């Protein structure tokens, strides 16, 4: 996606890829957080900044709720 590993590893999604914030991905994350149901995407179009221009890419991804339980 036009970035080095150092530019994305260990960063929050919208810090590493700020251009996707207003493309519906925030709403997908909120939906999964609210319902607890995973979201599976196949060939979803998104615009990414690459070489100083926006480029359409097609993504396959899964958003799953992950919770850590404190204690035992």
mmCIF file of the N, C-alpha and C atoms, coordinates in Angstrom:
data_MODEL
# 
_entry.id   MODEL 
# 
loop_
_atom_site.group_PDB 
_atom_site.id 
_atom_site.type_symbol 
_atom_site.label_atom_id 
_atom_site.label_alt_id 
_atom_site.label_comp_id 
_atom_site.label_asym_id 
_atom_site.label_entity_id 
_atom_site.label_seq_id 
_atom_site.pdbx_PDB_ins_code 
_atom_site.Cartn_x 
_atom_site.Cartn_y 
_atom_site.Cartn_z 
_atom_site.occupancy 
_atom_site.B_iso_or_equiv 
_atom_site.pdbx_formal_charge 
_atom_site.auth_seq_id 
_atom_site.auth_comp_id 
_atom_site.auth_asym_id 
_atom_site.auth_atom_id 
_atom_site.pdbx_PDB_model_num 
ATOM 1   N N  . UNK A 1 1  ? 0.822   -1.191  0.000  1.00 0.00 ? 1  UNK A N  1 
ATOM 2   C CA . UNK A 1 1  ? 0.000   0.000   0.000  1.00 0.00 ? 1  UNK A CA 1 
ATOM 3   C C  . UNK A 1 1  ? 0.866   1.254   0.000  1.00 0.00 ? 1  UNK A C  1 
ATOM 4   N N  . UNK A 1 2  ? 2.086   1.111   -0.471 1.00 0.00 ? 2  UNK A N  1 
ATOM 5   C CA . UNK A 1 2  ? 2.931   2.276   -0.617 1.00 0.00 ? 2  UNK A CA 1 
ATOM 6   C C  . UNK A 1 2  ? 3.580   2.769   0.655  1.00 0.00 ? 2  UNK A C  1 
ATOM 7   N N  . UNK A 1 3  ? 3.711   1.891   1.662  1.00 0.00 ? 3  UNK A N  1 
ATOM 8   C CA . UNK A 1 3  ? 4.334   2.274   2.922  1.00 0.00 ? 3  UNK A CA 1 
ATOM 9   C C  . UNK A 1 3  ? 5.342   1.212   3.340  1.00 0.00 ? 3  UNK A C  1 
ATOM 10  N N  . UNK A 1 4  ? 6.328   1.643   4.091  1.00 0.00 ? 4  UNK A N  1 
ATOM 11  C CA . UNK A 1 4  ? 7.306   0.697   4.622  1.00 0.00 ? 4  UNK A CA 1 
ATOM 12  C C  . UNK A 1 4  ? 6.727   0.048   5.871  1.00 0.00 ? 4  UNK A C  1 
ATOM 13  N N  . UNK A 1 5  ? 7.246   -1.106  6.274  1.00 0.00 ? 5  UNK A N  1 
ATOM 14  C CA . UNK A 1 5  ? 6.773   -1.721  7.519  1.00 0.00 ? 5  UNK A CA 1 
ATOM 15  C C  . UNK A 1 5  ? 6.884   -0.776  8.714  1.00 0.00 ? 5  UNK A C  1 
ATOM 16  N N  . UNK A 1 6  ? 7.933   0.019   8.765  1.00 0.00 ? 6  UNK A N  1 
ATOM 17  C CA . UNK A 1 6  ? 8.122   0.948   9.881  1.00 0.00 ? 6  UNK A CA 1 
ATOM 18  C C  . UNK A 1 6  ? 7.029   2.010   9.942  1.00 0.00 ? 6  UNK A C  1 
ATOM 19  N N  . UNK A 1 7  ? 6.435   2.315   8.815  1.00 0.00 ? 7  UNK A N  1 
ATOM 20  C CA . UNK A 1 7  ? 5.377   3.323   8.774  1.00 0.00 ? 7  UNK A CA 1 
ATOM 21  C C  . UNK A 1 7  ? 4.032   2.798   9.270  1.00 0.00 ? 7  UNK A C  1 
ATOM 22  N N  . UNK A 1 8  ? 3.865   1.473   9.361  1.00 0.00 ? 8  UNK A N  1 
ATOM 23  C CA . UNK A 1 8  ? 2.565   0.929   9.768  1.00 0.00 ? 8  UNK A CA 1 
ATOM 24  C C  . UNK A 1 8  ? 2.613   0.025   10.996 1.00 0.00 ? 8  UNK A C  1 
ATOM 25  N N  . UNK A 1 9  ? 3.707   -0.687  11.209 1.00 0.00 ? 9  UNK A N  1 
ATOM 26  C CA . UNK A 1 9  ? 3.766   -1.641  12.318 1.00 0.00 ? 9  UNK A CA 1 
ATOM 27  C C  . UNK A 1 9  ? 3.663   -0.942  13.670 1.00 0.00 ? 9  UNK A C  1 
ATOM 28  N N  . UNK A 1 10 ? 2.814   -1.493  14.536 1.00 0.00 ? 10 UNK A N  1 
ATOM 29  C CA . UNK A 1 10 ? 2.654   -0.970  15.885 1.00 0.00 ? 10 UNK A CA 1 
ATOM 30  C C  . UNK A 1 10 ? 1.807   0.286   15.976 1.00 0.00 ? 10 UNK A C  1 
ATOM 31  N N  . UNK A 1 11 ? 1.169   0.681   14.897 1.00 0.00 ? 11 UNK A N  1 
ATOM 32  C CA . UNK A 1 11 ? 0.348   1.890   14.893 1.00 0.00 ? 11 UNK A CA 1 
ATOM 33  C C  . UNK A 1 11 ? -1.126  1.526   14.775 1.00 0.00 ? 11 UNK A C  1 
ATOM 34  N N  . UNK A 1 12 ? -1.960  2.407   15.305 1.00 0.00 ? 12 UNK A N  1 
ATOM 35  C CA . UNK A 1 12 ? -3.406  2.245   15.140 1.00 0.00 ? 12 UNK A CA 1 
ATOM 36  C C  . UNK A 1 12 ? -3.742  2.386   13.658 1.00 0.00 ? 12 UNK A C  1 
ATOM 37  N N  . UNK A 1 13 ? -4.801  1.729   13.222 1.00 0.00 ? 13 UNK A N  1 
ATOM 38  C CA . UNK A 1 13 ? -5.146  1.674   11.798 1.00 0.00 ? 13 UNK A CA 1 
ATOM 39  C C  . UNK A 1 13 ? -5.273  3.058   11.167 1.00 0.00 ? 13 UNK A C  1 
ATOM 40  N N  . UNK A 1 14 ? -5.934  3.999   11.863 1.00 0.00 ? 14 UNK A N  1 
ATOM 41  C CA . UNK A 1 14 ? -6.149  5.310   11.258 1.00 0.00 ? 14 UNK A CA 1 
ATOM 42  C C  . UNK A 1 14 ? -4.938  6.226   11.392 1.00 0.00 ? 14 UNK A C  1 
ATOM 43  N N  . UNK A 1 15 ? -3.982  5.849   12.220 1.00 0.00 ? 15 UNK A N  1 
ATOM 44  C CA . UNK A 1 15 ? -2.704  6.559   12.263 1.00 0.00 ? 15 UNK A CA 1 
ATOM 45  C C  . UNK A 1 15 ? -1.827  6.098   11.098 1.00 0.00 ? 15 UNK A C  1 
ATOM 46  N N  . UNK A 1 16 ? -1.825  4.800   10.848 1.00 0.00 ? 16 UNK A N  1 
ATOM 47  C CA . UNK A 1 16 ? -1.006  4.238   9.770  1.00 0.00 ? 16 UNK A CA 1 
ATOM 48  C C  . UNK A 1 16 ? -1.601  4.517   8.392  1.00 0.00 ? 16 UNK A C  1 
ATOM 49  N N  . UNK A 1 17 ? -2.930  4.529   8.314  1.00 0.00 ? 17 UNK A N  1 
ATOM 50  C CA . UNK A 1 17 ? -3.627  4.704   7.026  1.00 0.00 ? 17 UNK A CA 1 
ATOM 51  C C  . UNK A 1 17 ? -4.720  5.767   7.166  1.00 0.00 ? 17 UNK A C  1 
ATOM 52  N N  . UNK A 1 18 ? -4.357  7.022   7.375  1.00 0.00 ? 18 UNK A N  1 
ATOM 53  C CA . UNK A 1 18 ? -5.370  8.053   7.657  1.00 0.00 ? 18 UNK A CA 1 
ATOM 54  C C  . UNK A 1 18 ? -6.382  8.260   6.533  1.00 0.00 ? 18 UNK A C  1 
ATOM 55  N N  . UNK A 1 19 ? -6.021  7.942   5.305  1.00 0.00 ? 19 UNK A N  1 
ATOM 56  C CA . UNK A 1 19 ? -6.946  8.183   4.191  1.00 0.00 ? 19 UNK A CA 1 
ATOM 57  C C  . UNK A 1 19 ? -8.160  7.256   4.218  1.00 0.00 ? 19 UNK A C  1 
ATOM 58  N N  . UNK A 1 20 ? -8.124  6.156   4.974  1.00 0.00 ? 20 UNK A N  1 
ATOM 59  C CA . UNK A 1 20 ? -9.279  5.252   5.012  1.00 0.00 ? 20 UNK A CA 1 
ATOM 60  C C  . UNK A 1 20 ? -10.316 5.652   6.063  1.00 0.00 ? 20 UNK A C  1 
ATOM 61  N N  . UNK A 1 21 ? -9.975  6.612   6.908  1.00 0.00 ? 21 UNK A N  1 
ATOM 62  C CA . UNK A 1 21 ? -10.877 7.017   8.000  1.00 0.00 ? 21 UNK A CA 1 
ATOM 63  C C  . UNK A 1 21 ? -12.267 7.384   7.483  1.00 0.00 ? 21 UNK A C  1 
ATOM 64  N N  . UNK A 1 22 ? -12.343 8.132   6.409  1.00 0.00 ? 22 UNK A N  1 
ATOM 65  C CA . UNK A 1 22 ? -13.630 8.616   5.893  1.00 0.00 ? 22 UNK A CA 1 
ATOM 66  C C  . UNK A 1 22 ? -14.173 7.774   4.743  1.00 0.00 ? 22 UNK A C  1 
ATOM 67  N N  . UNK A 1 23 ? -13.760 6.504   4.685  1.00 0.00 ? 23 UNK A N  1 
ATOM 68  C CA . UNK A 1 23 ? -14.230 5.618   3.615  1.00 0.00 ? 23 UNK A CA 1 
ATOM 69  C C  . UNK A 1 23 ? -15.114 4.490   4.153  1.00 0.00 ? 23 UNK A C  1 
ATOM 70  N N  . UNK A 1 24 ? -15.669 4.684   5.356  1.00 0.00 ? 24 UNK A N  1 
ATOM 71  C CA . UNK A 1 24 ? -16.593 3.711   5.918  1.00 0.00 ? 24 UNK A CA 1 
ATOM 72  C C  . UNK A 1 24 ? -15.971 2.686   6.847  1.00 0.00 ? 24 UNK A C  1 
ATOM 73  N N  . UNK A 1 25 ? -14.655 2.719   6.994  1.00 0.00 ? 25 UNK A N  1 
ATOM 74  C CA . UNK A 1 25 ? -14.008 1.713   7.831  1.00 0.00 ? 25 UNK A CA 1 
ATOM 75  C C  . UNK A 1 25 ? -14.247 1.955   9.320  1.00 0.00 ? 25 UNK A C  1 
ATOM 76  N N  . UNK A 1 26 ? -14.356 3.213   9.730  1.00 0.00 ? 26 UNK A N  1 
ATOM 77  C CA . UNK A 1 26 ? -14.664 3.530   11.131 1.00 0.00 ? 26 UNK A CA 1 
ATOM 78  C C  . UNK A 1 26 ? -16.025 2.940   11.494 1.00 0.00 ? 26 UNK A C  1 
ATOM 79  N N  . UNK A 1 27 ? -16.989 3.083   10.605 1.00 0.00 ? 27 UNK A N  1 
ATOM 80  C CA . UNK A 1 27 ? -18.329 2.547   10.857 1.00 0.00 ? 27 UNK A CA 1 
ATOM 81  C C  . UNK A 1 27 ? -18.310 1.021   10.948 1.00 0.00 ? 27 UNK A C  1 
ATOM 82  N N  . UNK A 1 28 ? -17.495 0.371   10.130 1.00 0.00 ? 28 UNK A N  1 
ATOM 83  C CA . UNK A 1 28 ? -17.378 -1.089  10.209 1.00 0.00 ? 28 UNK A CA 1 
ATOM 84  C C  . UNK A 1 28 ? -16.809 -1.518  11.550 1.00 0.00 ? 28 UNK A C  1 
ATOM 85  N N  . UNK A 1 29 ? -15.774 -0.816  12.012 1.00 0.00 ? 29 UNK A N  1 
ATOM 86  C CA . UNK A 1 29 ? -15.195 -1.128  13.320 1.00 0.00 ? 29 UNK A CA 1 
ATOM 87  C C  . UNK A 1 29 ? -16.218 -0.920  14.429 1.00 0.00 ? 29 UNK A C  1 
ATOM 88  N N  . UNK A 1 30 ? -16.953 0.183   14.363 1.00 0.00 ? 30 UNK A N  1 
ATOM 89  C CA . UNK A 1 30 ? -17.986 0.453   15.367 1.00 0.00 ? 30 UNK A CA 1 
ATOM 90  C C  . UNK A 1 30 ? -19.064 -0.620  15.356 1.00 0.00 ? 30 UNK A C  1 
ATOM 91  N N  . UNK A 1 31 ? -19.458 -1.073  14.163 1.00 0.00 ? 31 UNK A N  1 
ATOM 92  C CA . UNK A 1 31 ? -20.480 -2.117  14.038 1.00 0.00 ? 31 UNK A CA 1 
ATOM 93  C C  . UNK A 1 31 ? -20.020 -3.409  14.714 1.00 0.00 ? 31 UNK A C  1 
ATOM 94  N N  . UNK A 1 32 ? -18.787 -3.803  14.477 1.00 0.00 ? 32 UNK A N  1 
ATOM 95  C CA . UNK A 1 32 ? -18.258 -5.028  15.087 1.00 0.00 ? 32 UNK A CA 1 
ATOM 96  C C  . UNK A 1 32 ? -18.169 -4.863  16.602 1.00 0.00 ? 32 UNK A C  1 
ATOM 97  N N  . UNK A 1 33 ? -17.736 -3.698  17.063 1.00 0.00 ? 33 UNK A N  1 
ATOM 98  C CA . UNK A 1 33 ? -17.665 -3.449  18.506 1.00 0.00 ? 33 UNK A CA 1 
ATOM 99  C C  . UNK A 1 33 ? -19.053 -3.518  19.140 1.00 0.00 ? 33 UNK A C  1 
ATOM 100 N N  . UNK A 1 34 ? -20.056 -2.989  18.456 1.00 0.00 ? 34 UNK A N  1 
ATOM 101 C CA . UNK A 1 34 ? -21.416 -2.932  18.995 1.00 0.00 ? 34 UNK A CA 1 
ATOM 102 C C  . UNK A 1 34 ? -22.105 -4.300  18.985 1.00 0.00 ? 34 UNK A C  1 
ATOM 103 N N  . UNK A 1 35 ? -21.954 -5.043  17.898 1.00 0.00 ? 35 UNK A N  1 
ATOM 104 C CA . UNK A 1 35 ? -22.682 -6.307  17.756 1.00 0.00 ? 35 UNK A CA 1 
ATOM 105 C C  . UNK A 1 35 ? -21.885 -7.525  18.215 1.00 0.00 ? 35 UNK A C  1 
ATOM 106 N N  . UNK A 1 36 ? -20.549 -7.415  18.179 1.00 0.00 ? 36 UNK A N  1 
ATOM 107 C CA . UNK A 1 36 ? -19.713 -8.573  18.481 1.00 0.00 ? 36 UNK A CA 1 
ATOM 108 C C  . UNK A 1 36 ? -19.608 -9.550  17.329 1.00 0.00 ? 36 UNK A C  1 
ATOM 109 N N  . UNK A 1 37 ? -20.290 -9.246  16.229 1.00 0.00 ? 37 UNK A N  1 
ATOM 110 C CA . UNK A 1 37 ? -20.270 -10.119 15.051 1.00 0.00 ? 37 UNK A CA 1 
ATOM 111 C C  . UNK A 1 37 ? -19.115 -9.739  14.132 1.00 0.00 ? 37 UNK A C  1 
ATOM 112 N N  . UNK A 1 38 ? -18.358 -10.725 13.640 1.00 0.00 ? 38 UNK A N  1 
ATOM 113 C CA . UNK A 1 38 ? -17.267 -10.406 12.716 1.00 0.00 ? 38 UNK A CA 1 
ATOM 114 C C  . UNK A 1 38 ? -17.794 -9.847  11.396 1.00 0.00 ? 38 UNK A C  1 
ATOM 115 N N  . UNK A 1 39 ? -16.944 -9.097  10.722 1.00 0.00 ? 39 UNK A N  1 
ATOM 116 C CA . UNK A 1 39 ? -17.264 -8.570  9.399  1.00 0.00 ? 39 UNK A CA 1 
ATOM 117 C C  . UNK A 1 39 ? -16.245 -9.138  8.427  1.00 0.00 ? 39 UNK A C  1 
ATOM 118 N N  . UNK A 1 40 ? -16.723 -9.767  7.356  1.00 0.00 ? 40 UNK A N  1 
ATOM 119 C CA . UNK A 1 40 ? -15.848 -10.356 6.340  1.00 0.00 ? 40 UNK A CA 1 
ATOM 120 C C  . UNK A 1 40 ? -16.051 -9.586  5.044  1.00 0.00 ? 40 UNK A C  1 
ATOM 121 N N  . UNK A 1 41 ? -14.957 -9.088  4.478  1.00 0.00 ? 41 UNK A N  1 
ATOM 122 C CA . UNK A 1 41 ? -15.024 -8.304  3.244  1.00 0.00 ? 41 UNK A CA 1 
ATOM 123 C C  . UNK A 1 41 ? -14.235 -8.995  2.144  1.00 0.00 ? 41 UNK A C  1 
ATOM 124 N N  . UNK A 1 42 ? -14.800 -8.994  0.957  1.00 0.00 ? 42 UNK A N  1 
ATOM 125 C CA . UNK A 1 42 ? -14.127 -9.532  -0.225 1.00 0.00 ? 42 UNK A CA 1 
ATOM 126 C C  . UNK A 1 42 ? -14.166 -8.486  -1.328 1.00 0.00 ? 42 UNK A C  1 
ATOM 127 N N  . UNK A 1 43 ? -12.988 -8.125  -1.808 1.00 0.00 ? 43 UNK A N  1 
ATOM 128 C CA . UNK A 1 43 ? -12.857 -7.182  -2.927 1.00 0.00 ? 43 UNK A CA 1 
ATOM 129 C C  . UNK A 1 43 ? -13.543 -5.845  -2.650 1.00 0.00 ? 43 UNK A C  1 
ATOM 130 N N  . UNK A 1 44 ? -13.322 -5.295  -1.455 1.00 0.00 ? 44 UNK A N  1 
ATOM 131 C CA . UNK A 1 44 ? -13.861 -3.983  -1.106 1.00 0.00 ? 44 UNK A CA 1 
ATOM 132 C C  . UNK A 1 44 ? -12.918 -2.910  -1.646 1.00 0.00 ? 44 UNK A C  1 
ATOM 133 N N  . UNK A 1 45 ? -13.453 -1.971  -2.408 1.00 0.00 ? 45 UNK A N  1 
ATOM 134 C CA . UNK A 1 45 ? -12.638 -0.896  -2.978 1.00 0.00 ? 45 UNK A CA 1 
ATOM 135 C C  . UNK A 1 45 ? -12.306 0.138   -1.911 1.00 0.00 ? 45 UNK A C  1 
ATOM 136 N N  . UNK A 1 46 ? -11.062 0.607   -1.915 1.00 0.00 ? 46 UNK A N  1 
ATOM 137 C CA . UNK A 1 46 ? -10.620 1.667   -1.013 1.00 0.00 ? 46 UNK A CA 1 
ATOM 138 C C  . UNK A 1 46 ? -9.582  2.508   -1.742 1.00 0.00 ? 46 UNK A C  1 
ATOM 139 N N  . UNK A 1 47 ? -9.528  3.777   -1.378 1.00 0.00 ? 47 UNK A N  1 
ATOM 140 C CA . UNK A 1 47 ? -8.538  4.682   -1.964 1.00 0.00 ? 47 UNK A CA 1 
ATOM 141 C C  . UNK A 1 47 ? -7.359  4.816   -1.011 1.00 0.00 ? 47 UNK A C  1 
ATOM 142 N N  . UNK A 1 48 ? -6.159  4.606   -1.525 1.00 0.00 ? 48 UNK A N  1 
ATOM 143 C CA . UNK A 1 48 ? -4.942  4.734   -0.733 1.00 0.00 ? 48 UNK A CA 1 
ATOM 144 C C  . UNK A 1 48 ? -4.006  5.726   -1.388 1.00 0.00 ? 48 UNK A C  1 
ATOM 145 N N  . UNK A 1 49 ? -3.315  6.489   -0.546 1.00 0.00 ? 49 UNK A N  1 
ATOM 146 C CA . UNK A 1 49 ? -2.321  7.437   -1.031 1.00 0.00 ? 49 UNK A CA 1 
ATOM 147 C C  . UNK A 1 49 ? -1.060  6.673   -1.406 1.00 0.00 ? 49 UNK A C  1 
ATOM 148 N N  . UNK A 1 50 ? -0.662  6.785   -2.672 1.00 0.00 ? 50 UNK A N  1 
ATOM 149 C CA . UNK A 1 50 ? 0.533   6.115   -3.161 1.00 0.00 ? 50 UNK A CA 1 
ATOM 150 C C  . UNK A 1 50 ? 1.230   7.026   -4.158 1.00 0.00 ? 50 UNK A C  1 
ATOM 151 N N  . UNK A 1 51 ? 2.489   7.341   -3.886 1.00 0.00 ? 51 UNK A N  1 
ATOM 152 C CA . UNK A 1 51 ? 3.256   8.222   -4.777 1.00 0.00 ? 51 UNK A CA 1 
ATOM 153 C C  . UNK A 1 51 ? 2.529   9.536   -5.049 1.00 0.00 ? 51 UNK A C  1 
ATOM 154 N N  . UNK A 1 52 ? 2.054   10.163  -3.985 1.00 0.00 ? 52 UNK A N  1 
ATOM 155 C CA . UNK A 1 52 ? 1.387   11.475  -4.056 1.00 0.00 ? 52 UNK A CA 1 
ATOM 156 C C  . UNK A 1 52 ? 0.089   11.488  -4.853 1.00 0.00 ? 52 UNK A C  1 
ATOM 157 N N  . UNK A 1 53 ? -0.536  10.333  -5.032 1.00 0.00 ? 53 UNK A N  1 
ATOM 158 C CA . UNK A 1 53 ? -1.853  10.311  -5.667 1.00 0.00 ? 53 UNK A CA 1 
ATOM 159 C C  . UNK A 1 53 ? -2.703  9.203   -5.055 1.00 0.00 ? 53 UNK A C  1 
ATOM 160 N N  . UNK A 1 54 ? -4.011  9.381   -5.133 1.00 0.00 ? 54 UNK A N  1 
ATOM 161 C CA . UNK A 1 54 ? -4.918  8.358   -4.625 1.00 0.00 ? 54 UNK A CA 1 
ATOM 162 C C  . UNK A 1 54 ? -5.065  7.254   -5.660 1.00 0.00 ? 54 UNK A C  1 
ATOM 163 N N  . UNK A 1 55 ? -5.007  6.030   -5.175 1.00 0.00 ? 55 UNK A N  1 
ATOM 164 C CA . UNK A 1 55 ? -5.113  4.863   -6.052 1.00 0.00 ? 55 UNK A CA 1 
ATOM 165 C C  . UNK A 1 55 ? -6.166  3.920   -5.478 1.00 0.00 ? 55 UNK A C  1 
ATOM 166 N N  . UNK A 1 56 ? -7.020  3.380   -6.327 1.00 0.00 ? 56 UNK A N  1 
ATOM 167 C CA . UNK A 1 56 ? -8.025  2.418   -5.882 1.00 0.00 ? 56 UNK A CA 1 
ATOM 168 C C  . UNK A 1 56 ? -7.378  1.050   -5.737 1.00 0.00 ? 56 UNK A C  1 
ATOM 169 N N  . UNK A 1 57 ? -7.586  0.446   -4.559 1.00 0.00 ? 57 UNK A N  1 
ATOM 170 C CA . UNK A 1 57 ? -7.131  -0.924  -4.320 1.00 0.00 ? 57 UNK A CA 1 
ATOM 171 C C  . UNK A 1 57 ? -8.341  -1.730  -3.865 1.00 0.00 ? 57 UNK A C  1 
ATOM 172 N N  . UNK A 1 58 ? -8.279  -3.031  -4.020 1.00 0.00 ? 58 UNK A N  1 
ATOM 173 C CA . UNK A 1 58 ? -9.376  -3.913  -3.626 1.00 0.00 ? 58 UNK A CA 1 
ATOM 174 C C  . UNK A 1 58 ? -8.874  -4.823  -2.519 1.00 0.00 ? 58 UNK A C  1 
ATOM 175 N N  . UNK A 1 59 ? -9.595  -4.813  -1.390 1.00 0.00 ? 59 UNK A N  1 
ATOM 176 C CA . UNK A 1 59 ? -9.137  -5.481  -0.177 1.00 0.00 ? 59 UNK A CA 1 
ATOM 177 C C  . UNK A 1 59 ? -10.023 -6.654  0.202  1.00 0.00 ? 59 UNK A C  1 
ATOM 178 N N  . UNK A 1 60 ? -9.399  -7.678  0.741  1.00 0.00 ? 60 UNK A N  1 
ATOM 179 C CA . UNK A 1 60 ? -10.077 -8.779  1.419  1.00 0.00 ? 60 UNK A CA 1 
ATOM 180 C C  . UNK A 1 60 ? -9.613  -8.713  2.869  1.00 0.00 ? 60 UNK A C  1 
ATOM 181 N N  . UNK A 1 61 ? -10.554 -8.666  3.803  1.00 0.00 ? 61 UNK A N  1 
ATOM 182 C CA . UNK A 1 61 ? -10.160 -8.578  5.208  1.00 0.00 ? 61 UNK A CA 1 
ATOM 183 C C  . UNK A 1 61 ? -11.292 -9.054  6.110  1.00 0.00 ? 61 UNK A C  1 
ATOM 184 N N  . UNK A 1 62 ? -10.924 -9.320  7.365  1.00 0.00 ? 62 UNK A N  1 
ATOM 185 C CA . UNK A 1 62 ? -11.879 -9.712  8.398  1.00 0.00 ? 62 UNK A CA 1 
ATOM 186 C C  . UNK A 1 62 ? -11.657 -8.794  9.588  1.00 0.00 ? 62 UNK A C  1 
ATOM 187 N N  . UNK A 1 63 ? -12.752 -8.272  10.133 1.00 0.00 ? 63 UNK A N  1 
ATOM 188 C CA . UNK A 1 63 ? -12.691 -7.514  11.379 1.00 0.00 ? 63 UNK A CA 1 
ATOM 189 C C  . UNK A 1 63 ? -13.372 -8.378  12.426 1.00 0.00 ? 63 UNK A C  1 
ATOM 190 N N  . UNK A 1 64 ? -12.635 -8.697  13.469 1.00 0.00 ? 64 UNK A N  1 
ATOM 191 C CA . UNK A 1 64 ? -13.131 -9.566  14.521 1.00 0.00 ? 64 UNK A CA 1 
ATOM 192 C C  . UNK A 1 64 ? -12.934 -8.885  15.861 1.00 0.00 ? 64 UNK A C  1 
ATOM 193 N N  . UNK A 1 65 ? -13.859 -9.041  16.770 1.00 0.00 ? 65 UNK A N  1 
ATOM 194 C CA . UNK A 1 65 ? -13.748 -8.478  18.107 1.00 0.00 ? 65 UNK A CA 1 
ATOM 195 C C  . UNK A 1 65 ? -12.805 -9.347  18.926 1.00 0.00 ? 65 UNK A C  1 
ATOM 196 N N  . UNK A 1 66 ? -11.843 -8.714  19.563 1.00 0.00 ? 66 UNK A N  1 
ATOM 197 C CA . UNK A 1 66 ? -10.878 -9.420  20.401 1.00 0.00 ? 66 UNK A CA 1 
ATOM 198 C C  . UNK A 1 66 ? -10.877 -8.749  21.754 1.00 0.00 ? 66 UNK A C  1 
ATOM 199 N N  . UNK A 1 67 ? -11.189 -9.516  22.796 1.00 0.00 ? 67 UNK A N  1 
ATOM 200 C CA . UNK A 1 67 ? -11.208 -8.953  24.147 1.00 0.00 ? 67 UNK A CA 1 
ATOM 201 C C  . UNK A 1 67 ? -10.313 -9.786  25.044 1.00 0.00 ? 67 UNK A C  1 
ATOM 202 N N  . UNK A 1 68 ? -9.577  -9.090  25.897 1.00 0.00 ? 68 UNK A N  1 
ATOM 203 C CA . UNK A 1 68 ? -8.760  -9.776  26.890 1.00 0.00 ? 68 UNK A CA 1 
ATOM 204 C C  . UNK A 1 68 ? -9.529  -9.763  28.205 1.00 0.00 ? 68 UNK A C  1 
ATOM 205 N N  . UNK A 1 69 ? -9.550  -10.891 28.864 1.00 0.00 ? 69 UNK A N  1 
ATOM 206 C CA . UNK A 1 69 ? -10.253 -10.999 30.137 1.00 0.00 ? 69 UNK A CA 1 
ATOM 207 C C  . UNK A 1 69 ? -9.218  -10.945 31.245 1.00 0.00 ? 69 UNK A C  1 
ATOM 208 N N  . UNK A 1 70 ? -9.395  -9.984  32.156 1.00 0.00 ? 70 UNK A N  1 
ATOM 209 C CA . UNK A 1 70 ? -8.475  -9.845  33.278 1.00 0.00 ? 70 UNK A CA 1 
ATOM 210 C C  . UNK A 1 70 ? -8.741  -10.933 34.302 1.00 0.00 ? 70 UNK A C  1 
ATOM 211 N N  . UNK A 1 71 ? -7.694  -11.346 34.946 1.00 0.00 ? 71 UNK A N  1 
ATOM 212 C CA . UNK A 1 71 ? -7.858  -12.351 35.984 1.00 0.00 ? 71 UNK A CA 1 
ATOM 213 C C  . UNK A 1 71 ? -7.250  -13.660 35.554 1.00 0.00 ? 71 UNK A C  1 
ATOM 214 N N  . UNK A 1 72 ? -7.936  -14.744 35.843 1.00 0.00 ? 72 UNK A N  1 
ATOM 215 C CA . UNK A 1 72 ? -7.452  -16.086 35.647 1.00 0.00 ? 72 UNK A CA 1 
ATOM 216 C C  . UNK A 1 72 ? -7.174  -16.453 34.256 1.00 0.00 ? 72 UNK A C  1 
# 
